[in-house]
Amino acid sequence: MNPDDILRFTKTLAGIYDNFTQAQENPKDFARIHIVFRPLPWSIFQGPGFYSEQYYDYAPWDPYRQGIHRLRVENEIYVMENFGFANKERLAGAGRTPELLEAIDAQNLEPRCGCSMHFIESKPGHYIGNVEPGKKCLVPRDGNLTYLVSEVEVDQDTWISRDRGFDPQTDEPKWGSEHGPLRFARVQTISELITPNWAKISQ
């Protein structure tokens, strides 16, 4: 893949997003949520990676979802690998306080098998992502395992996402938004770390 394409994709992801308008227009169905997708120092993976967190507006230091991601490319697909990690509270708030990311040690990260996100560029500057095929990204919920279906659309202005969980045996929906996807506007671009060298992927 062209290095300029990778650079454009990573700069598009990097940012802070807020669903303020959606929450104001329909507060009964949608809480106000922030998403942060912050580039990691290149040294952590010796390549491009991100830290992400999602939190309710009233609890910025208590994110309900955190992730560490490494980017690789397969053919024309951007593969965003997912990693689990211990002591998540040590990184809580790192989306806005990047010095906390210095605590990350790549050797202590656990790959979340089956949970990579696969992105394609559907039109210039517009990317669609889905959890990798196979129904192998298992998420415990209410004492039972479910498989995750995660869908994302992102461009320079917006982030639209929807996560749902399904029964592995029956494919019956078990959890997720009943009112459609979350719709975020980009409120800040945080791509200062992203340079051609940062975005270079070793083959």
C-alpha positions as CSV (number, residue, x, y, z in Angstrom):
1,M,0.0,0.0,0.0
2,N,1.2,3.5,-0.8
3,P,2.8,5.2,2.3
4,D,0.8,8.3,1.7
5,D,-2.4,6.3,2.0
6,I,-1.3,4.9,5.4
7,L,-0.4,8.5,6.5
8,R,-3.8,9.8,5.5
9,F,-5.6,6.9,7.2
10,T,-3.8,7.3,10.5
11,K,-4.2,11.1,10.5
12,T,-8.0,10.6,9.9
13,L,-8.3,8.3,12.9
14,A,-6.4,10.5,15.3
15,G,-8.7,12.8,17.2
16,I,-11.2,13.6,19.9
17,Y,-14.9,13.0,19.1
18,D,-18.1,14.1,20.9
19,N,-21.7,13.1,20.3
20,F,-23.0,16.4,22.0
21,T,-25.6,17.1,19.3
22,Q,-27.0,13.6,19.4
23,A,-27.2,13.6,23.2
24,Q,-28.9,17.1,23.2
25,E,-31.5,16.1,20.6
26,N,-32.3,12.8,22.2
27,P,-31.1,12.6,25.8
28,K,-33.5,9.8,26.7
29,D,-31.8,7.4,24.3
30,F,-28.2,8.7,24.1
31,A,-25.8,9.7,26.8
32,R,-23.1,12.2,26.0
33,I,-19.9,10.3,25.2
34,H,-16.4,11.2,24.2
35,I,-14.0,9.0,22.1
36,V,-10.3,9.7,22.0
37,F,-8.0,8.0,19.5
38,R,-4.4,9.1,20.3
39,P,-1.3,8.1,18.5
40,L,1.2,6.1,20.6
41,P,4.9,6.9,20.7
42,W,6.5,5.0,17.8
43,S,8.9,3.3,20.2
44,I,6.1,1.2,21.8
45,F,5.5,-1.0,18.8
46,Q,8.4,0.2,16.6
47,G,5.6,1.2,14.3
48,P,2.2,2.9,14.2
49,G,-0.2,2.4,17.1
50,F,-2.9,4.1,19.0
51,Y,-4.4,4.3,22.5
52,S,-8.2,4.7,22.6
53,E,-10.7,5.4,25.3
54,Q,-14.4,6.1,25.6
55,Y,-16.0,7.8,28.5
56,Y,-19.2,9.4,29.6
57,D,-19.1,13.2,29.8
58,Y,-19.6,13.1,33.6
59,A,-16.7,10.7,34.2
60,P,-13.7,11.7,32.1
61,W,-11.2,9.9,34.4
62,D,-13.2,6.6,34.5
63,P,-13.4,5.4,30.8
64,Y,-15.8,2.5,30.2
65,R,-13.6,1.2,27.4
66,Q,-9.9,1.4,26.8
67,G,-7.8,-0.1,24.0
68,I,-4.3,-0.3,22.7
69,H,-4.0,-0.9,18.9
70,R,-1.2,-1.7,16.4
71,L,-1.7,-1.0,12.7
72,R,-0.7,-3.4,10.0
73,V,-1.8,-3.6,6.4
74,E,-3.0,-6.7,4.5
75,N,-3.5,-6.1,0.8
76,E,-5.8,-3.1,0.7
77,I,-7.1,-3.5,4.3
78,Y,-6.0,-1.5,7.3
79,V,-5.9,-4.0,10.2
80,M,-6.1,-2.4,13.6
81,E,-5.0,-5.1,16.1
82,N,-6.4,-5.0,19.6
83,F,-4.5,-5.7,22.8
84,G,-5.6,-6.2,26.4
85,F,-3.6,-4.9,29.3
86,A,-3.6,-5.0,33.1
87,N,-3.9,-2.0,35.5
88,K,-6.1,-0.1,33.2
89,E,-6.6,2.5,35.8
90,R,-3.0,3.6,35.3
91,L,-3.9,4.7,31.7
92,A,-7.3,6.2,32.5
93,G,-7.3,9.7,31.1
94,A,-4.4,9.2,28.8
95,G,-6.5,10.3,25.9
96,R,-6.1,13.8,27.2
97,T,-2.9,13.3,29.3
98,P,-0.5,11.7,26.9
99,E,2.4,11.4,29.3
100,L,0.5,8.6,31.0
101,L,1.2,6.5,27.9
102,E,4.8,6.2,28.9
103,A,3.7,3.5,31.3
104,I,2.9,1.1,28.4
105,D,5.3,-1.8,28.0
106,A,4.6,-3.7,24.8
107,Q,5.8,-7.0,26.3
108,N,3.0,-6.9,28.8
109,L,0.2,-6.5,26.2
110,E,-2.0,-9.5,25.4
111,P,-3.4,-9.8,21.9
112,R,-7.1,-10.0,21.7
113,C,-7.5,-12.8,19.2
114,G,-10.4,-12.4,16.8
115,C,-10.9,-8.7,17.7
116,S,-9.0,-6.8,15.1
117,M,-10.8,-4.1,13.2
118,H,-10.6,-4.2,9.4
119,F,-10.9,-0.8,7.7
120,I,-11.2,-0.1,4.0
121,E,-11.3,3.3,2.2
122,S,-14.8,3.3,0.7
123,K,-14.3,6.7,-1.0
124,P,-11.5,9.2,-0.7
125,G,-10.9,10.1,3.0
126,H,-13.9,8.0,4.2
127,Y,-13.2,4.7,6.0
128,I,-15.5,1.8,7.0
129,G,-14.4,-0.6,9.7
130,N,-15.8,-3.9,10.9
131,V,-14.5,-6.4,13.5
132,E,-12.6,-9.2,11.7
133,P,-14.8,-12.1,10.3
134,G,-15.3,-15.3,12.2
135,K,-17.4,-14.4,15.2
136,K,-14.3,-14.9,17.4
137,C,-14.2,-11.7,19.4
138,L,-15.9,-12.9,22.5
139,V,-17.2,-10.5,25.2
140,P,-18.7,-11.7,28.5
141,R,-22.0,-10.1,29.3
142,D,-24.4,-11.0,32.2
143,G,-22.5,-14.2,32.9
144,N,-22.6,-15.4,29.2
145,L,-20.2,-15.1,26.3
146,T,-21.3,-13.1,23.3
147,Y,-19.5,-12.3,20.1
148,L,-18.9,-8.7,19.1
149,V,-20.1,-7.0,16.0
150,S,-18.5,-3.6,15.8
151,E,-19.1,-1.2,12.9
152,V,-17.3,2.2,12.4
153,E,-17.4,4.9,9.8
154,V,-14.9,7.8,10.1
155,D,-13.7,10.7,8.0
156,Q,-12.3,14.2,8.7
157,D,-15.5,15.4,10.4
158,T,-17.4,12.5,11.9
159,W,-17.1,9.2,13.7
160,I,-20.2,6.8,13.6
161,S,-20.1,3.6,15.5
162,R,-22.3,0.8,16.7
163,D,-21.3,-2.2,18.9
164,R,-23.6,-5.2,19.5
165,G,-23.3,-8.6,21.1
166,F,-24.8,-11.8,19.8
167,D,-25.3,-15.3,21.1
168,P,-22.6,-17.6,19.6
169,Q,-25.0,-20.5,19.3
170,T,-28.2,-18.8,18.0
171,D,-26.9,-15.5,16.6
172,E,-29.6,-13.8,18.8
173,P,-28.8,-10.2,19.7
174,K,-28.0,-9.9,23.4
175,W,-26.9,-6.3,23.9
176,G,-26.1,-3.1,22.2
177,S,-27.8,0.2,21.3
178,E,-31.5,-0.3,20.4
179,H,-31.7,3.2,19.0
180,G,-29.1,3.0,16.2
181,P,-25.4,4.1,16.0
182,L,-23.6,6.7,18.0
183,R,-22.9,9.8,15.9
184,F,-19.8,11.9,16.9
185,A,-18.3,15.1,15.6
186,R,-14.6,15.6,15.6
187,V,-13.8,18.3,18.1
188,Q,-10.0,18.1,17.9
189,T,-7.3,16.6,15.7
190,I,-4.4,15.1,17.6
191,S,-2.1,14.0,14.8
192,E,1.1,15.9,15.9
193,L,3.0,12.6,16.3
194,I,2.0,11.3,12.9
195,T,4.8,11.8,10.4
196,P,5.9,9.7,7.4
197,N,8.4,7.9,9.5
198,W,5.9,7.3,12.3
199,A,3.4,5.8,9.9
200,K,5.9,3.6,8.1
201,I,5.1,-0.1,8.5
202,S,7.9,-2.6,8.4
203,Q,7.3,-5.4,5.9
